Amino acid sequence: MFQALMQLAKGLAVAAVVSSPLLAVQNVRAGHESIIEGDYSRSSGAGFVLMVSLKRAR
């Protein structure tokens, strides 16, 4: 019985952690004036090269 209660408590904790960002997003009131615009340039691809080299080093 105690094991079942512990599993239920862990399940509720995980559900609370997973659902809290979803509930926070629903409460955000964004208007048309909060649009972020900018000049975006292409990245150099260094992150991809670093990822590949780290995978080969393993």
Secondary structure, 3 states (H helix, E strand, C coil): CHHHHHHHHHHHHHHHHHHHHHHHHHCCCCCHHHCCCCCCCCCCCHHHHHHHHHHHHC
